[in-house]
Amino acid sequence: MRIIAVIPARYQSSRFPGKPLADICGKPMVWWVYQEAKKVEQYDEVIVATESNIVLDVCKDLGIRAMMTSDKHPTGTDRVAEVARHVPADIYVTIMGDEPLICAEDEKRLISNIEKTTDADAIMLTEKFVHPVDVANMTTIKLAINDAGYLIFMSRAVIPYPKESISYAFYKNVGCYALRKEALDFYLATKPGNLEKAEGIELLRLLENHRKVMTVPVESESMAVDTPKDLERVRKILAKI
């Protein structure tokens, strides 16, 4: 199978403008994501997808392959789909450009699982919440996962609610997921449903239409950089490497 990794890197982020180029130990954030992805030998290509000439120029200077995409895309998956129109593949792995702590070994686990799980339309990395405050944070997406490892629902609310037991481990998504080409085409051809519109979570489009999404749990320190405070946390972690 031909596998392409795409790193959506939107410069005009509403919450954190210029985020892909935020400095982390002397390198822009997107550089860290790209360098880790390049360690994954299963990827035929790794491409940064951006809507900004500024990001494009920085990537060129750093020897990073980048592609200009529309500034109208509402989600990272839509940006990946534009890349897919120009670069054919069987599987497209989305690695969010604001998660510089995602490691190559976890990305390799993602690939090995989608190759084995033939009935899954998509597959995503997940991890347990470590800090209780993050569970209550509406910017973090919580996951309902069945005993077979398939995703049932995604929400910004605390799910499931621990009414009967407090021993449940809450899971969040890591910003790395893979879609088969057929699933990506389906995503593009299907309008957002009510659940996706309410939560603002694009992969709900697959769940609302009975598509299967498998989860792969990993032990990771990954976190999305949504604010300057998040950036400081990431800088401290990467400074120790």
C-alpha positions as CSV (number, residue, x, y, z in Angstrom):
1,M,0.0,0.0,0.0
2,R,1.1,3.5,-0.7
3,I,0.9,5.7,2.4
4,I,1.2,9.4,2.5
5,A,1.6,11.5,5.7
6,V,0.1,15.0,5.6
7,I,0.7,17.7,8.2
8,P,-1.9,20.4,8.1
9,A,-0.3,23.6,9.2
10,R,-2.7,26.5,9.2
11,Y,-1.0,29.8,9.8
12,Q,-4.1,31.9,10.4
13,S,-5.3,30.0,13.5
14,S,-8.1,31.8,15.2
15,R,-6.9,31.0,18.7
16,F,-3.1,31.2,18.0
17,P,-2.1,33.0,14.8
18,G,1.2,31.9,13.4
19,K,1.2,28.7,15.4
20,P,3.0,26.4,13.0
21,L,6.0,28.7,13.1
22,A,6.0,29.2,16.9
23,D,9.6,28.7,18.1
24,I,10.5,25.6,20.1
25,C,14.1,25.3,21.1
26,G,15.2,27.2,18.0
27,K,13.0,25.5,15.4
28,P,9.5,26.1,14.3
29,M,6.8,23.8,15.6
30,V,6.1,22.3,12.2
31,W,9.7,21.3,11.9
32,W,9.4,19.0,15.0
33,V,6.4,17.3,13.6
34,Y,7.9,16.8,10.2
35,Q,11.3,15.5,11.5
36,E,9.5,12.8,13.6
37,A,7.3,11.8,10.7
38,K,10.4,11.4,8.5
39,K,11.6,8.6,10.8
40,V,8.6,6.4,9.8
41,E,9.8,4.3,6.9
42,Q,6.3,3.2,6.0
43,Y,5.5,6.7,4.7
44,D,6.1,7.0,1.0
45,E,6.0,10.8,1.4
46,V,5.6,13.4,4.1
47,I,4.0,16.7,3.1
48,V,3.2,19.8,5.0
49,A,-0.1,21.3,3.8
50,T,-0.6,25.0,4.4
51,E,-2.6,28.0,3.3
52,S,0.3,30.5,3.9
53,N,3.2,31.6,1.8
54,I,5.0,32.4,5.0
55,V,4.9,28.8,6.1
56,L,5.7,27.6,2.6
57,D,8.9,29.7,2.5
58,V,10.0,28.6,5.9
59,C,9.5,25.0,5.0
60,K,11.5,25.5,1.8
61,D,14.4,27.0,3.7
62,L,14.4,24.0,6.1
63,G,14.2,21.4,3.4
64,I,10.6,20.4,4.2
65,R,8.3,19.4,1.4
66,A,5.3,21.6,1.6
67,M,2.2,22.2,-0.6
68,M,0.0,25.3,-0.9
69,T,-3.7,24.6,-0.2
70,S,-6.8,26.7,0.0
71,D,-7.5,29.1,2.8
72,K,-11.1,28.1,2.8
73,H,-10.8,24.6,4.3
74,P,-12.8,24.4,7.6
75,T,-10.8,21.4,8.9
76,G,-7.5,19.6,8.7
77,T,-9.1,16.7,7.0
78,D,-10.4,18.9,4.2
79,R,-6.8,20.2,3.7
80,V,-5.6,16.6,3.5
81,A,-8.2,15.8,0.9
82,E,-6.9,18.6,-1.3
83,V,-3.4,17.1,-1.1
84,A,-5.0,13.7,-2.0
85,R,-6.3,15.1,-5.3
86,H,-2.7,15.7,-6.3
87,V,-0.8,12.9,-4.6
88,P,-2.4,9.4,-5.0
89,A,-2.2,6.9,-2.1
90,D,-4.1,4.1,-0.5
91,I,-3.9,5.5,3.0
92,Y,-3.6,9.1,4.2
93,V,-2.2,9.8,7.7
94,T,-3.0,13.1,9.2
95,I,-0.5,14.4,11.7
96,M,-1.7,17.6,13.2
97,G,0.9,20.4,12.9
98,D,0.2,21.6,16.5
99,E,1.3,18.4,18.2
100,P,5.1,18.4,18.2
101,L,5.3,15.6,20.9
102,I,3.8,12.9,18.7
103,C,6.6,10.3,18.2
104,A,7.5,8.1,15.3
105,E,7.1,4.9,17.2
106,D,3.4,5.7,17.8
107,E,2.9,6.6,14.2
108,K,4.4,3.2,13.2
109,R,1.9,1.5,15.5
110,L,-0.9,3.4,13.8
111,I,0.2,2.1,10.4
112,S,0.7,-1.5,11.5
113,N,-2.8,-1.6,13.0
114,I,-4.6,-0.2,10.0
115,E,-2.8,-2.8,7.8
116,K,-4.2,-5.5,10.1
117,T,-7.6,-4.1,10.8
118,T,-9.1,-4.4,7.3
119,D,-12.7,-3.6,8.4
120,A,-11.8,-0.2,9.8
121,D,-12.4,2.9,7.6
122,A,-10.1,4.9,9.8
123,I,-7.8,4.4,12.7
124,M,-6.7,6.9,15.4
125,L,-4.1,7.1,18.2
126,T,-5.5,7.6,21.7
127,E,-4.1,8.0,25.2
128,K,-5.4,8.1,28.7
129,F,-5.8,11.5,30.4
130,V,-3.2,12.1,33.0
131,H,-4.3,15.5,34.4
132,P,-7.9,15.6,35.7
133,V,-8.2,19.3,34.7
134,D,-7.7,18.3,31.1
135,V,-10.8,16.1,31.2
136,A,-12.9,19.1,32.1
137,N,-11.3,21.3,29.4
138,M,-13.7,21.8,26.4
139,T,-10.7,22.0,24.0
140,T,-9.8,18.4,24.7
141,I,-11.8,15.8,22.9
142,K,-13.0,12.8,25.0
143,L,-13.6,9.4,23.5
144,A,-16.2,6.7,24.1
145,I,-14.6,3.4,23.0
146,N,-16.2,-0.1,23.1
147,D,-14.5,-3.2,24.5
148,A,-13.3,-4.2,21.0
149,G,-11.4,-0.9,20.6
150,Y,-13.8,0.8,18.2
151,L,-14.8,4.4,18.6
152,I,-18.5,5.0,19.5
153,F,-18.5,8.8,20.0
154,M,-16.3,11.8,20.4
155,S,-17.2,14.8,22.5
156,R,-15.9,17.9,24.2
157,A,-18.1,17.0,27.2
158,V,-16.9,14.5,29.8
159,I,-17.9,11.1,28.4
160,P,-18.8,8.6,29.7
161,Y,-20.3,10.1,32.9
162,P,-19.0,8.1,35.9
163,K,-22.3,7.5,37.6
164,E,-21.8,3.9,38.6
165,S,-18.1,3.7,38.7
166,I,-15.1,6.0,39.2
167,S,-12.6,3.5,37.9
168,Y,-13.1,4.3,34.2
169,A,-10.0,5.7,32.5
170,F,-10.9,8.6,30.3
171,Y,-9.3,8.7,26.8
172,K,-8.5,11.5,24.5
173,N,-7.4,11.6,20.9
174,V,-3.9,12.1,19.8
175,G,-3.6,14.3,16.8
176,C,-2.7,11.5,14.4
177,Y,-5.2,9.4,12.5
178,A,-5.3,7.5,9.2
179,L,-8.1,7.3,6.6
180,R,-8.3,4.9,3.8
181,K,-8.7,6.6,0.4
182,E,-12.3,5.4,0.2
183,A,-13.1,6.9,3.6
184,L,-11.5,10.2,2.7
185,D,-13.6,10.3,-0.5
186,F,-16.7,9.5,1.6
187,Y,-15.9,12.3,4.0
188,L,-15.7,14.8,1.2
189,A,-18.9,13.6,-0.5
190,T,-20.9,13.7,2.7
191,K,-22.3,16.8,4.4
192,P,-21.7,17.4,8.1
193,G,-24.4,15.9,10.3
194,N,-26.0,17.4,13.4
195,L,-23.6,15.9,15.8
196,E,-20.6,17.2,13.9
197,K,-22.1,20.6,13.7
198,A,-22.8,20.6,17.4
199,E,-19.4,19.4,18.6
200,G,-17.2,20.8,15.9
201,I,-15.4,17.5,15.5
202,E,-14.9,16.4,11.9
203,L,-14.4,12.7,12.4
204,L,-18.0,12.5,13.7
205,R,-19.0,12.6,10.1
206,L,-17.8,9.0,9.8
207,L,-19.4,7.8,13.0
208,E,-22.7,9.4,12.1
209,N,-22.8,7.4,8.9
210,H,-21.9,4.1,10.5
211,R,-18.3,4.0,9.4
212,K,-15.8,2.1,11.6
213,V,-13.0,3.9,13.4
214,M,-10.5,1.8,15.3
215,T,-8.5,3.2,18.2
216,V,-4.9,2.4,19.1
217,P,-3.9,3.3,22.7
218,V,-0.4,4.6,23.2
219,E,1.5,5.9,26.2
220,S,2.4,9.4,25.1
221,E,3.1,12.9,26.4
222,S,1.5,14.3,23.3
223,M,-0.6,17.4,23.7
224,A,-2.1,19.9,21.3
225,V,-0.7,23.5,21.4
226,D,-3.8,25.6,21.5
227,T,-2.5,28.5,23.6
228,P,0.8,30.2,24.4
229,K,0.6,28.5,27.8
230,D,0.5,25.1,26.0
231,L,3.6,26.2,24.0
232,E,5.5,26.8,27.2
233,R,4.7,23.3,28.5
234,V,5.9,21.7,25.2
235,R,9.1,23.8,25.2
236,K,10.0,22.5,28.6
237,I,9.5,18.9,27.6
238,L,11.5,19.2,24.3
239,A,14.3,21.1,26.0
240,K,15.0,18.0,27.9
241,I,15.5,15.8,24.9
